[in-house]
Amino acid sequence: MRKVGTISELWRYPVSSTAGEKVEQCEVTAAGIVGDRLFALVDAVGEVAHPERDKRWQRAIFVKSRTVADGTVEIQIPGHPWLSVDAARLTQALTAFFEFEVTVRPYERTRAAVQGIDFAVDRYEVSPLHLLTSASLDHLKVIHPNGDPDRRRFRPNLLLQTEPDLSGFAELQWIDAPVRLGNVHATVIAPTKRCGFTIIAQDGLENDPEILRNVMKFGNRNMGVYCRPDEPGTICVGDAVFVSA
């Protein structure tokens, strides 16, 4: 296997569509990072947030989510302290922020763990680990020098600082290849198709449609890949990543 880089950042998104949390290490299974995308923002009729296609949800990226030591998921709305997802005043605070009724629900896939409450309809099949390389970010900057292809636009679980000899949308060459993430063996299973979430404004980043246009033009809409762990394990910032050619 060839070393292709080192994990420089790990991200988890306890509540879909919100800004996630950087972590130093995480547990993974075949479904991805444990604790990732457990909850959803939903409107009054239970429709799950879709910031990439519905402008009323685009403020979601200014909401933060995290998991605290006891496993509780918390949300921070601008101008408010951190609140647990079951806090009585959370719905009121979210509704005031979005200016329409919003609450938080666990996804249906968590049904085995939580009973007797309303669930959010699963927006998508849970994606396994989403890996993005610094080579891809650098390549997009070359293509679109006036833009800011900050990694937060792409919401990776793993950001890989690639070896100096790798360039372009490097990870797209690894589809179906075995990969080792630290001590965890995995397989690269699919490219990551990009959506309108990549262009919307967030803290320190302007709305930029050229981000997606260039990924569509030069990457066939793909940038980043999904990896499925072959076994449960722990991955950490600083772990080396190897790919079988």
Secondary structure, DSSP 8 states (H G I E B T S, - for coil): -EEEEEEEEEEE-SBTTSB-EEESEEEEETTEETTSS-EEEEETT--B--TTT-GGGGGGGGSEEEE-TTS-EEEE-TTS--EETT-TTHHHHHHHHHTS-EEEEEBGGGTTT--SS--B--SS----EEEEEHHHHHHHHHHSTTS---GGGT--SEEEEE-TT--SSGGGGGTT-EEEETTEEEEEEEEEE--GGGGS-BTTB---HHHHHHHHHHHTTEEEEEEEESS-EEEETT-EEEE--
